[in-house]
Amino acid sequence: MTTLLPTFASSGWTMTHRLPMDADEIVSEALHERLCASGALPTSCHELESILQTLEESMHLSDRARPTHPGGSRAAPLPSCGVVTMLRRDTLAQLGRALQGCFQHTLDTLSRDDTGRALEEARSLAALLERMGAKELSVEAAVAGTLSHLQAHLEERATRNASAPWLAEALEYTASWPLRLLQQLLPEAGASGWHLWEQRLRYFVYERAGLIFTDSLFDLVVDFPDSLPTLHDLRACLENTSLLSHVAQCFAAATKKRLLHPGAATSDIVQQYIFSIRAMRHVDPTDTALAPARAATQDYLRTRRDAIRCIVGLLTADEEGEDNVVLEELEGEGEAGGAGVPLIPCFDGPDADLQALAEAERWRPEPVDAVERVTGSDAVSQLVGIWGSKDLLVTEYRSLLADRLLAKQGYDCDRELRTLELLKLRFGDAVLHTAEIMLKDLADSKRINANIRSAARGAARGEQAATVTATMLSALYWPQGSVPAPDEADLRLPPDVGSWLEEYGQAYHALKAPRKLQWCPSQGVVQLEVTVGNQALELTVTPAQAITLLSFRERSEWGEAELAEQTGQTPAMARRNASFWVQQGVLHEAAQPGGARVYARNRVLQASTGGWSGPPAEDEGAEGGGPALDAGLQAMAAYEPFILGMLANFDSLPQDRIHNMLKMFVSDPPYDKTLDQLSAFLAHLVAQERLTCEGGTMYKQKL
């Protein structure tokens, strides 16, 4: 007995002789060969419909050719409505993939040319599948194709302009062709069924868009507030899906990878932390999305020794320069009351009931996976909470405030006074009482100095006394160590400078009797006008640097040891201060045969040598080595902040690890130096007493 099996060929149907087959094998084999005839699945509804129509017709042809049973009765016919149930599993899966691709192609076509022809082809294909008993397969493929099309549409829209909001546009698009396609394929669903499908598609858009936003969330935080519209889109996605925990974990992972590493400066970490708090308030007011990243950042900042000083430095920074988000946050909290607690809405007036009702409608319950709210949700409170107490921050603030006030060249403290008032609103008056006295000392000094100048005007000593201005400090209220005791100040002042200070002290005693001044010569600044040949320099220097230069009025040349004894400095201090004047071109140095250094005045002003006066004395005799070494040091100077930042976070590091970390984390400018170049630069930093080297291998930052 033979069976006539329809097979597909490029020229059409052919009749072949095969071994007897069951009906399901006949149908599966025919469809499998036709689907794979071109080596790829059909991509249009019209093409797939023609294949299925040919298959349906072949069933009738096969039925007419089927043999009869013994006794003369014909075998049961192959109903076209059950043909899909006769397919093998692999053929059925192949048909499903083809249907999905065709429906996706239909939506792609509709989105491009906005014609109804492709929609008619899809409806015709669905009707044929329903006749063949494949309606369920048709619906599944249509849904899968629609979701694939939406996924591609969302990804394309996100890459087109990542900074522009597009969620509303995507939701509007979903309600157009994708939903219309499902309405054509499910005409019997009715309005309620179509509404359900619309909600399913909207959920899919919210979920996929939320995943896309989550992948770039760290960049959105960096770009805040420019990225605020996109963050609002992400918030809408979280309100309509269950992605909150996923967003929290992904943002924490991105923060650890891109921010919490040794190559990032502490100030950058702190400011980015503030940006994260600000931005995530707009994404998730419950703080659940920020919680893992916040915990990781706080744990990491505790390991950095300069974190407290960095935070205080940002709080007390001047207004000039780059944006200071920590100071902005403090000022914003101060304007809002300083407590960092959300205000309770107060409803009053004739519309009080309507206002209260609107507020109640805006209320949303916290999600079930919400974390416990952090006490004090503002950024400054969270920064202070890293160490669990405000005492460390207040102590560091007093120390840094003392350094800033002592380094001032005038008495203007408006910036510091405003910062103090803001901190008092947050921490209270008691803990900041000493800082208030420190600022009061400068205000009193300004008034006293004006009175002394006024009293000295017209007097014989007025011209000399007017060259001195002093800051009177209440030493008991300043941080210990910030102001040296008078007996610890060993600098030896030139006679004329000493007489000026004595005259100023007498004027102060006459004004504030019985009080007397005790001078701290090592503190303050000196403004000098230095003339070398026919050129003049105006510089503001430290008292030690000024005393070092003034010593050369008596002699034109000093040895290092003699200069240290003459000025009351240690040899290292004398060498450092003399090197400053060598860099300015006022002095020059030379090495004696025994290795001692000698400094002498220049007859003409020499060009500045930059940041380094030269190699150690024993290497300076190498002719021609200086310029090349200078160029190498200048090329390495850009990496000095990175090196000092690493050593501020670690007790000590070997040269090899510093080299590897620079290659790994420094990209602007890219680190492309050799290990020998790094070794020479580290030796230079040690010679400049910026670093110390222990055991010849471990480098530490000099405290």
C-alpha positions as CSV (number, residue, x, y, z in Angstrom):
1,M,0.0,0.0,0.0
2,T,1.3,3.4,-0.9
3,T,0.5,6.8,0.4
4,L,0.4,10.0,-1.7
5,L,2.3,12.6,0.4
6,P,2.2,16.3,-0.7
7,T,5.6,17.9,-0.5
8,F,6.7,21.5,-1.2
9,A,9.2,22.4,-3.9
10,S,10.1,25.6,-5.4
11,S,8.0,24.8,-8.5
12,G,4.9,23.8,-6.4
13,W,3.4,20.5,-5.4
14,T,4.9,17.2,-6.4
15,M,3.7,13.6,-5.7
16,T,6.2,11.2,-4.1
17,H,6.0,7.7,-2.9
18,R,6.7,7.2,0.8
19,L,6.2,4.5,3.3
20,P,2.8,4.5,5.1
21,M,2.6,7.4,7.6
22,D,0.1,8.4,10.2
23,A,-2.0,11.6,9.6
24,D,-0.1,13.7,12.2
25,E,3.2,12.7,10.6
26,I,2.0,13.6,7.2
27,V,0.8,17.1,8.3
28,S,3.9,17.8,10.4
29,E,6.3,16.7,7.7
30,A,4.6,18.8,5.0
31,L,4.5,21.9,7.2
32,H,8.1,21.5,8.4
33,E,9.4,21.2,4.8
34,R,7.4,24.2,3.7
35,L,8.4,26.4,6.6
36,C,12.1,25.7,6.0
37,A,12.0,25.7,2.2
38,S,13.8,29.0,2.0
39,G,16.1,28.4,4.9
40,A,14.3,31.0,7.1
41,L,10.9,31.4,8.7
42,P,8.4,33.6,6.8
43,T,8.3,37.1,8.1
44,S,4.9,38.4,6.8
45,C,1.4,37.4,7.5
46,H,0.6,37.1,3.8
47,E,3.5,34.7,3.2
48,L,2.6,32.5,6.2
49,E,-1.1,32.5,5.2
50,S,-0.3,31.2,1.7
51,I,1.7,28.3,3.3
52,L,-1.1,27.4,5.6
53,Q,-3.7,27.6,2.8
54,T,-1.6,25.3,0.7
55,L,-1.4,22.9,3.6
56,E,-5.1,23.0,4.1
57,E,-5.8,22.2,0.5
58,S,-3.3,19.4,0.6
59,M,-5.3,17.8,3.4
60,H,-8.3,17.4,1.0
61,L,-6.0,16.0,-1.7
62,S,-4.5,13.5,0.8
63,D,-8.0,12.6,2.0
64,R,-9.2,11.8,-1.6
65,A,-6.1,9.6,-2.1
66,R,-6.4,7.7,1.2
67,P,-7.0,3.9,0.8
68,T,-10.1,2.1,1.9
69,H,-10.3,-0.4,4.8
70,P,-10.9,-4.0,4.1
71,G,-14.6,-4.2,3.5
72,G,-14.8,-1.1,1.3
73,S,-15.1,1.7,3.8
74,R,-12.9,4.8,3.4
75,A,-10.7,5.9,6.3
76,A,-11.9,8.9,8.4
77,P,-11.1,12.2,6.6
78,L,-8.5,14.7,7.9
79,P,-10.5,17.7,9.2
80,S,-8.8,21.0,8.5
81,C,-10.0,22.3,11.8
82,G,-7.8,19.8,13.7
83,V,-4.7,20.0,11.6
84,V,-2.7,21.9,14.3
85,T,-3.4,19.2,16.9
86,M,-1.7,16.7,14.5
87,L,1.6,18.6,14.4
88,R,4.7,17.3,16.1
89,R,5.9,19.3,19.1
90,D,9.0,20.8,17.2
91,T,6.8,21.7,14.2
92,L,4.3,23.4,16.5
93,A,7.0,25.4,18.2
94,Q,8.4,26.4,14.7
95,L,4.9,27.5,13.7
96,G,4.6,29.5,16.8
97,R,7.9,31.3,16.2
98,A,6.8,32.0,12.6
99,L,3.5,33.5,13.8
100,Q,5.3,35.6,16.4
101,G,7.7,37.0,13.9
102,C,4.8,37.7,11.4
103,F,2.8,39.6,14.0
104,Q,5.8,41.6,15.1
105,H,6.5,42.4,11.5
106,T,2.9,43.6,11.1
107,L,3.4,46.1,14.0
108,D,6.7,47.2,12.6
109,T,5.1,47.9,9.3
110,L,2.2,49.7,10.9
111,S,4.5,51.9,13.0
112,R,6.4,53.0,9.8
113,D,3.8,53.7,7.2
114,D,0.5,53.7,9.3
115,T,-1.6,51.8,6.7
116,G,-4.3,49.3,7.4
117,R,-3.1,46.7,4.8
118,A,-0.8,44.9,7.2
119,L,-3.6,44.8,9.8
120,E,-6.0,43.2,7.2
121,E,-3.4,40.5,6.4
122,A,-3.0,39.8,10.1
123,R,-6.7,39.5,10.6
124,S,-7.0,37.1,7.5
125,L,-4.2,35.0,8.9
126,A,-5.9,34.8,12.3
127,A,-9.2,33.7,10.7
128,L,-7.4,30.9,8.8
129,L,-5.7,29.7,12.0
130,E,-9.0,29.7,13.8
131,R,-10.5,27.4,11.0
132,M,-7.5,25.1,11.4
133,G,-8.1,24.9,15.2
134,A,-5.1,27.1,16.1
135,K,-6.8,30.1,17.6
136,E,-5.1,29.7,21.0
137,L,-1.7,29.5,19.2
138,S,-2.6,32.6,17.2
139,V,-3.4,34.6,20.3
140,E,-0.3,33.5,22.1
141,A,1.9,34.4,19.1
142,A,0.1,37.7,18.7
143,V,0.8,38.6,22.3
144,A,4.4,37.5,22.1
145,G,4.9,39.4,18.9
146,T,3.3,42.5,20.3
147,L,5.6,42.4,23.4
148,S,8.7,41.9,21.3
149,H,7.7,44.9,19.2
150,L,7.1,47.0,22.3
151,Q,10.5,45.9,23.7
152,A,12.3,47.0,20.6
153,H,10.3,50.2,20.4
154,L,11.2,51.1,24.0
155,E,14.9,50.4,23.5
156,E,15.0,52.4,20.3
157,R,13.3,55.3,22.0
158,A,15.6,55.2,25.0
159,T,18.7,55.4,22.9
160,R,17.4,58.1,20.6
161,N,17.5,60.8,23.3
162,A,18.2,59.4,26.8
163,S,17.8,62.8,28.6
164,A,14.3,63.5,27.3
165,P,11.3,61.9,29.0
166,W,9.5,59.4,26.8
167,L,7.4,57.2,29.1
168,A,4.1,59.1,28.4
169,E,4.8,58.8,24.6
170,A,5.4,55.1,24.9
171,L,2.2,54.5,26.8
172,E,0.3,56.6,24.2
173,Y,1.8,54.5,21.4
174,T,0.8,51.2,23.2
175,A,-2.8,52.3,23.0
176,S,-2.6,52.7,19.3
177,W,-1.4,49.9,16.9
178,P,-0.4,47.2,19.4
179,L,-3.8,47.3,21.1
180,R,-5.7,47.6,17.8
181,L,-3.9,44.5,16.6
182,L,-5.2,42.5,19.6
183,Q,-8.7,44.0,19.1
184,Q,-8.6,42.7,15.5
185,L,-7.5,39.2,16.6
186,L,-9.9,39.0,19.5
187,P,-13.2,40.6,18.3
188,E,-15.2,38.6,20.7
189,A,-13.4,39.9,23.8
190,G,-15.5,43.0,24.0
191,A,-14.8,46.3,25.7
192,S,-14.0,44.7,29.1
193,G,-11.6,42.2,27.5
194,W,-9.8,44.9,25.5
195,H,-9.5,47.1,28.6
196,L,-7.8,44.1,30.3
197,W,-5.4,43.7,27.5
198,E,-4.6,47.4,27.5
199,Q,-3.8,47.2,31.3
200,R,-1.5,44.2,30.5
201,L,0.3,46.1,27.8
202,R,0.7,49.2,30.0
203,Y,2.2,47.0,32.8
204,F,4.6,45.6,30.3
205,V,5.7,49.1,29.2
206,Y,6.1,50.2,32.9
207,E,8.1,47.2,33.7
208,R,10.5,47.3,30.7
209,A,10.9,51.1,30.9
210,G,11.7,50.7,34.6
211,L,14.4,48.2,33.8
212,I,15.9,50.5,31.1
213,F,15.9,53.5,33.5
214,T,17.5,51.3,36.2
215,D,20.4,50.4,34.0
216,S,21.3,54.1,33.6
217,L,20.2,55.2,37.1
218,F,23.7,56.1,38.3
219,D,24.2,58.4,35.3
220,L,20.8,59.9,35.9
221,V,21.9,60.8,39.4
222,V,25.2,62.3,38.2
223,D,23.2,64.4,35.7
224,F,20.7,65.6,38.4
225,P,18.8,68.0,38.2
226,D,18.9,67.9,34.4
227,S,17.7,64.3,34.5
228,L,14.7,65.1,36.7
229,P,12.0,64.4,34.1
230,T,13.5,60.9,33.5
231,L,13.6,60.3,37.2
232,H,9.9,61.2,37.4
233,D,9.3,58.6,34.7
234,L,11.1,56.0,36.8
235,R,9.0,56.9,39.8
236,A,5.9,56.2,37.7
237,C,7.3,52.8,36.7
238,L,7.9,52.0,40.4
239,E,4.4,53.0,41.3
240,N,2.9,50.6,38.8
241,T,5.3,47.6,39.1
242,S,7.2,45.6,41.8
243,L,10.6,46.7,40.7
244,L,11.5,48.6,43.8
245,S,13.9,46.1,45.4
246,H,15.5,45.4,42.0
247,V,16.2,49.1,41.5
248,A,17.7,49.3,45.0
249,Q,20.1,46.5,44.5
250,C,21.1,47.6,41.0
251,F,21.8,51.2,42.2
252,A,23.8,49.9,45.1
253,A,25.9,47.7,42.8
254,A,26.6,50.6,40.4
255,T,27.5,52.9,43.3
256,K,30.1,50.4,44.6
257,K,31.6,49.8,41.2
258,R,31.8,53.3,39.9
259,L,32.2,55.5,43.1
260,L,33.4,53.5,46.1
261,H,37.0,52.8,45.1
262,P,40.4,54.2,46.0
263,G,40.6,56.2,42.8
264,A,37.7,58.5,43.8
265,A,38.4,61.6,45.9
266,T,36.6,61.8,49.2
267,S,35.0,65.1,48.2
268,D,33.6,63.5,45.0
269,I,32.2,60.7,47.0
270,V,30.5,63.0,49.5
271,Q,29.1,65.3,46.9
272,Q,27.8,62.3,44.8
273,Y,26.2,61.0,48.0
274,I,24.3,64.2,48.3
275,F,23.3,64.1,44.7
276,S,22.0,60.5,45.3
277,I,19.9,61.6,48.3
278,R,18.5,64.5,46.3
279,A,17.7,62.6,43.2
280,M,16.3,59.5,44.9
281,R,13.8,61.6,46.8
282,H,12.1,62.1,43.5
283,V,12.2,58.4,42.6
284,D,11.2,56.9,45.9
285,P,10.1,59.1,48.9
286,T,10.2,56.0,51.2
287,D,14.0,55.8,50.8
288,T,13.8,52.1,50.0
289,A,15.6,52.4,46.7
290,L,18.4,54.4,48.3
291,A,18.9,52.3,51.4
292,P,21.5,49.7,50.1
293,A,23.5,52.4,48.3
294,R,23.4,54.6,51.4
295,A,24.6,51.9,53.7
296,A,27.5,51.0,51.4
297,T,28.5,54.6,51.0
298,Q,28.4,55.3,54.7
299,D,30.4,52.1,55.5
300,Y,33.0,53.1,52.9
301,L,33.3,56.7,54.2
302,R,34.0,55.4,57.7
303,T,37.1,53.8,56.3
304,R,38.5,57.1,54.9
305,R,40.5,59.0,57.4
306,D,39.9,62.4,55.7
307,A,36.1,62.0,55.4
308,I,35.1,64.1,58.4
309,R,37.6,66.9,57.5
310,C,36.3,66.8,53.9
311,I,32.7,67.1,54.9
312,V,33.5,70.0,57.2
313,G,35.7,71.6,54.5
314,L,32.7,71.5,52.1
315,L,30.5,73.0,54.8
316,T,32.8,75.9,55.4
317,A,34.0,76.5,51.9
318,D,33.8,79.9,50.2
319,E,31.0,80.6,47.8
320,E,33.5,81.0,44.9
321,G,34.5,78.1,42.9
322,E,32.6,75.0,41.9
323,D,29.1,74.1,43.1
324,N,29.2,72.9,46.7
325,V,26.2,70.7,47.2
326,V,26.9,70.1,50.9
327,L,26.8,73.8,51.6
328,E,23.7,74.2,49.4
329,E,22.1,71.4,51.4
330,L,22.9,73.1,54.7
331,E,21.6,76.5,53.5
332,G,18.5,74.9,52.2
333,E,17.8,73.1,55.4
334,G,18.5,76.3,57.3
335,E,15.9,78.2,55.2
336,A,13.4,75.4,55.9
337,G,13.9,75.6,59.6
338,G,17.0,73.5,60.1
339,A,15.4,70.5,61.7
340,G,15.4,68.3,58.6
341,V,11.9,67.2,59.5
342,P,9.1,67.3,56.9
343,L,6.6,70.1,57.6
344,I,3.1,69.1,58.7
345,P,0.6,70.6,56.3
346,C,-1.7,73.2,57.8
347,F,-5.0,73.8,56.2
348,D,-6.8,77.1,56.9
349,G,-9.3,79.3,55.2
350,P,-12.5,78.8,53.3
351,D,-11.0,76.0,51.2
352,A,-9.5,74.1,54.1
353,D,-11.7,71.0,53.6
354,L,-10.8,70.8,49.9
355,Q,-7.1,71.2,50.6
356,A,-7.3,68.4,53.2
357,L,-9.2,66.2,50.8
358,A,-6.6,66.8,48.1
359,E,-3.8,66.0,50.5
360,A,-5.5,62.8,51.5
361,E,-6.0,61.7,47.9
362,R,-2.3,62.3,47.3
363,W,-1.3,60.0,50.2
364,R,0.1,56.6,49.2
365,P,0.9,53.8,51.6
366,E,4.5,52.7,51.8
367,P,5.4,49.5,49.9
368,V,5.5,46.2,51.8
369,D,9.3,46.0,51.3
370,A,10.0,49.6,52.5
371,V,12.9,50.0,54.9
372,E,12.8,51.8,58.2
373,R,12.9,55.5,57.6
374,V,16.3,57.1,58.5
375,T,16.1,59.5,61.4
376,G,16.5,63.0,59.8
377,S,16.0,62.4,56.1
378,D,18.0,65.5,55.0
379,A,21.4,65.0,53.6
380,V,23.4,66.8,56.3
381,S,21.7,64.7,59.0
382,Q,22.6,61.5,57.1
383,L,26.2,62.7,56.8
384,V,26.4,63.4,60.5
385,G,24.8,60.0,61.2
386,I,27.7,58.2,59.5
387,W,29.6,58.4,62.7
388,G,26.6,58.2,65.0
389,S,27.4,61.5,66.8
390,K,27.8,65.1,66.0
391,D,30.7,65.5,68.4
392,L,33.3,64.4,65.8
393,L,32.0,66.8,63.2
394,V,31.8,69.7,65.6
395,T,35.4,69.1,66.8
396,E,36.7,69.0,63.3
397,Y,34.7,72.1,62.4
398,R,36.4,74.0,65.2
399,S,39.8,72.9,64.1
400,L,39.2,73.7,60.4
401,L,37.6,77.1,61.4
402,A,40.7,77.9,63.4
403,D,43.0,77.2,60.4
404,R,40.8,79.3,58.1
405,L,40.7,82.3,60.5
406,L,44.4,82.2,61.1
407,A,45.1,82.1,57.4
408,K,42.9,85.1,56.6
409,Q,44.5,88.3,55.5
410,G,41.7,90.5,56.8
411,Y,38.8,90.4,59.2
412,D,35.9,89.6,56.8
413,C,34.1,86.6,58.3
414,D,30.6,87.0,56.8
415,R,30.8,83.6,55.2
416,E,31.9,81.9,58.4
417,L,29.3,83.7,60.4
418,R,26.5,82.5,58.1
419,T,27.8,78.9,58.2
420,L,28.0,79.1,62.0
421,E,24.4,80.3,62.3
422,L,23.2,77.5,60.1
423,L,25.1,74.9,62.1
424,K,23.7,76.3,65.4
425,L,20.2,75.8,64.0
426,R,21.0,72.2,63.5
427,F,23.3,71.3,66.4
428,G,22.4,73.9,69.0
429,D,24.2,76.9,70.6
430,A,26.0,75.0,73.4
431,V,28.3,72.8,71.3
432,L,29.3,75.7,69.1
433,H,29.9,78.3,71.8
434,T,33.6,78.2,71.4
435,A,33.4,78.6,67.7
436,E,31.3,81.7,68.3
437,I,34.0,83.2,70.5
438,M,36.6,82.5,67.8
439,L,34.7,84.6,65.4
440,K,34.1,87.2,68.0
441,D,37.8,87.4,68.5
442,L,38.2,88.5,64.8
443,A,35.4,91.1,65.1
444,D,37.1,92.5,68.3
445,S,40.5,92.5,66.6
446,K,39.1,94.5,63.7
447,R,37.7,97.1,66.0
448,I,40.9,97.3,68.2
449,N,43.2,97.5,65.2
450,A,41.1,100.4,63.8
451,N,41.3,102.2,67.1
452,I,45.1,101.7,67.3
453,R,45.6,103.1,63.8
454,S,43.4,106.0,64.6
455,A,45.3,106.8,67.8
456,A,48.7,106.4,66.0
457,R,47.8,108.6,63.1
458,G,49.9,111.7,63.1
459,A,52.3,110.4,65.8
460,A,55.9,109.9,65.2
461,R,55.6,106.1,65.3
462,G,52.4,106.1,63.3
463,E,54.0,105.1,60.1
464,Q,55.7,102.1,61.6
465,A,52.8,101.0,63.7
466,A,50.5,101.2,60.8
467,T,52.4,98.5,59.0
468,V,51.3,96.0,61.7
469,T,47.8,94.5,62.1
470,A,47.2,91.8,64.7
471,T,44.5,89.3,65.5
472,M,43.8,89.0,69.2
473,L,42.9,85.4,70.2
474,S,41.3,84.1,73.4
475,A,43.6,81.1,73.5
476,L,41.5,79.1,76.0
477,Y,38.7,78.9,73.5
478,W,40.7,78.0,70.4
479,P,41.4,74.3,69.6
480,Q,44.4,72.9,71.4
481,G,47.5,73.1,69.2
482,S,46.1,75.6,66.7
483,V,47.8,78.5,68.5
484,P,51.3,77.8,69.9
485,A,52.2,79.1,73.3
486,P,54.5,82.1,73.3
487,D,57.4,80.1,74.7
488,E,57.0,77.5,71.9
489,A,57.4,80.2,69.2
490,D,61.2,80.0,68.7
491,L,61.4,82.2,65.6
492,R,63.9,85.0,66.0
493,L,62.6,88.2,64.6
494,P,64.8,90.8,63.0
495,P,65.3,93.8,65.4
496,D,63.3,96.3,63.3
497,V,60.3,93.8,63.1
498,G,60.6,93.2,66.8
499,S,60.4,96.9,67.6
500,W,57.3,97.3,65.4
501,L,55.5,94.6,67.3
502,E,56.6,96.1,70.6
503,E,55.2,99.5,69.6
504,Y,51.9,97.9,68.6
505,G,51.8,96.1,71.9
506,Q,52.3,99.3,73.8
507,A,49.4,100.9,71.9
508,Y,47.2,98.0,72.7
509,H,48.1,98.2,76.4
510,A,47.3,101.9,76.4
511,L,43.9,101.1,74.9
512,K,43.0,97.9,76.8
513,A,44.9,98.3,80.1
514,P,45.8,96.3,82.0
515,R,45.8,93.7,79.2
516,K,49.0,93.0,77.3
517,L,49.7,91.1,74.1
518,Q,51.8,87.9,73.9
519,W,53.0,87.5,70.3
520,C,53.0,84.3,68.4
521,P,55.5,85.1,65.6
522,S,54.9,81.8,63.7
523,Q,51.3,82.7,63.0
524,G,49.8,85.0,60.4
525,V,51.0,86.3,57.0
526,V,53.5,88.9,55.8
527,Q,53.2,91.1,52.8
528,L,56.6,91.8,51.2
529,E,57.8,93.9,48.4
530,V,61.1,92.4,47.3
531,T,63.5,94.2,44.9
532,V,66.1,92.2,43.0
533,G,68.2,94.4,40.7
534,N,65.7,96.6,38.9
535,Q,62.8,94.1,39.3
536,A,60.2,94.0,42.1
537,L,58.0,91.2,43.5
538,E,55.0,91.6,45.7
539,L,54.4,88.4,47.7
540,T,52.3,87.3,50.6
541,V,54.3,84.7,52.6
542,T,54.4,83.1,56.0
543,P,56.4,84.7,58.9
544,A,59.0,82.0,58.7
545,Q,59.6,82.6,55.0
546,A,59.7,86.4,55.6
547,I,62.3,86.0,58.4
548,T,64.4,83.7,56.2
549,L,64.6,86.3,53.5
550,L,65.2,89.2,55.8
551,S,68.3,87.5,57.2
552,F,69.9,88.1,53.8
553,R,69.9,91.9,54.5
554,E,72.8,91.3,56.9
555,R,74.8,88.9,54.8
556,S,74.5,87.9,51.1
557,E,75.3,84.3,51.8
558,W,74.2,81.8,54.5
559,G,75.0,78.2,55.1
560,E,72.1,75.9,55.9
561,A,73.0,75.4,59.5
562,E,73.9,79.0,60.1
563,L,70.6,80.1,58.6
564,A,68.7,77.8,60.8
565,E,70.4,79.1,63.9
566,Q,70.0,82.7,62.9
567,T,66.2,82.4,62.4
568,G,65.4,80.0,65.2
569,Q,64.2,77.2,62.8
570,T,65.1,73.6,62.5
571,P,67.5,72.8,59.6
572,A,64.6,71.1,57.7
573,M,62.4,74.2,58.1
574,A,65.2,76.5,57.1
575,R,65.9,74.4,54.0
576,R,62.2,74.4,53.0
577,N,61.8,78.1,53.4
578,A,65.0,79.0,51.6
579,S,64.0,76.7,48.8
580,F,60.8,78.8,48.4
581,W,62.9,81.8,47.7
582,V,65.0,79.8,45.3
583,Q,61.8,78.9,43.4
584,Q,60.9,82.6,43.2
585,G,64.3,83.4,41.7
586,V,65.4,85.6,44.7
587,L,68.1,83.2,46.0
588,H,70.2,80.5,44.5
589,E,71.8,77.5,46.2
590,A,75.0,75.6,45.8
591,A,76.5,72.5,47.3
592,Q,79.8,72.6,49.1
593,P,82.3,69.7,48.9
594,G,81.2,68.3,52.3
595,G,77.5,68.1,51.2
596,A,76.3,71.2,53.1
597,R,74.1,73.7,51.2
598,V,74.8,77.4,50.9
599,Y,72.2,80.0,49.9
600,A,73.1,83.3,48.4
601,R,71.3,86.4,47.0
602,N,70.8,86.8,43.2
603,R,72.0,90.0,41.6
604,V,69.1,89.7,39.1
605,L,65.8,88.0,39.4
606,Q,66.0,84.5,38.0
607,A,63.2,82.7,36.2
608,S,61.0,80.6,38.5
609,T,61.9,76.9,38.6
610,G,58.3,75.8,39.3
611,G,57.5,73.5,42.2
612,W,61.0,72.1,42.9
613,S,64.4,73.6,43.5
614,G,66.4,70.7,42.3
615,P,67.6,67.2,43.2
616,P,69.5,66.4,46.4
617,A,72.8,68.1,46.8
618,E,74.9,65.1,45.9
619,D,73.1,64.8,42.5
620,E,73.3,68.4,41.5
621,G,76.7,68.1,40.1
622,A,75.5,65.8,37.3
623,E,75.8,68.1,34.4
624,G,72.8,68.1,32.1
625,G,70.6,66.0,34.4
626,G,68.6,68.9,35.8
627,P,66.4,69.9,32.8
628,A,65.5,66.4,31.9
629,L,64.6,65.6,35.5
630,D,62.6,68.8,35.8
631,A,60.6,67.8,32.7
632,G,59.9,64.4,34.1
633,L,58.6,65.8,37.3
634,Q,56.4,68.3,35.6
635,A,54.9,65.4,33.6
636,M,54.2,63.5,36.8
637,A,52.8,66.5,38.7
638,A,49.3,65.9,37.4
639,Y,49.2,62.6,39.3
640,E,50.3,64.0,42.6
641,P,46.7,64.6,43.9
642,F,45.8,61.0,43.1
643,I,48.8,59.7,44.9
644,L,48.2,61.8,48.0
645,G,44.5,60.8,47.9
646,M,45.4,57.1,47.9
647,L,47.8,57.5,50.8
648,A,45.2,59.5,52.7
649,N,43.0,56.5,52.6
650,F,45.6,53.9,53.4
651,D,48.3,53.9,56.1
652,S,51.0,53.0,53.6
653,L,51.4,51.6,50.1
654,P,54.3,50.0,48.2
655,Q,55.4,51.5,44.9
656,D,54.1,48.6,42.8
657,R,50.5,49.0,44.2
658,I,50.5,52.7,43.7
659,H,51.6,52.1,40.1
660,N,48.8,49.6,39.5
661,M,46.1,51.7,41.1
662,L,47.1,54.7,39.0
663,K,46.8,52.6,35.8
664,M,43.4,51.2,37.0
665,F,41.6,54.3,38.1
666,V,43.3,57.4,36.6
667,S,41.8,58.3,33.2
668,D,42.0,62.1,33.1
669,P,44.8,62.5,32.2
670,P,45.4,58.8,31.4
671,Y,48.3,57.3,33.4
672,D,50.9,56.0,31.0
673,K,54.1,56.4,33.0
674,T,56.7,53.7,33.7
675,L,57.6,52.3,37.1
676,D,60.9,54.1,37.0
677,Q,59.2,57.5,36.4
678,L,56.9,56.9,39.3
679,S,59.9,55.9,41.5
680,A,61.7,59.1,40.7
681,F,58.5,61.2,41.4
682,L,58.0,59.4,44.8
683,A,61.6,60.1,45.7
684,H,61.0,63.8,44.8
685,L,57.9,63.9,47.1
686,V,59.9,62.4,49.9
687,A,62.7,65.0,49.4
688,Q,60.0,67.7,49.5
689,E,58.8,66.1,52.8
690,R,55.3,65.5,51.3
691,L,55.8,61.8,51.8
692,T,57.8,59.5,54.0
693,C,59.4,56.2,52.9
694,E,59.7,53.4,55.5
695,G,62.1,50.6,54.9
696,G,62.8,51.8,51.4
697,T,59.5,50.3,50.1
698,M,56.4,51.6,51.9
699,Y,55.3,55.2,51.3
700,K,53.1,57.2,53.7
701,Q,51.7,60.7,53.7
702,K,53.6,62.9,56.0
703,L,51.3,64.2,58.8
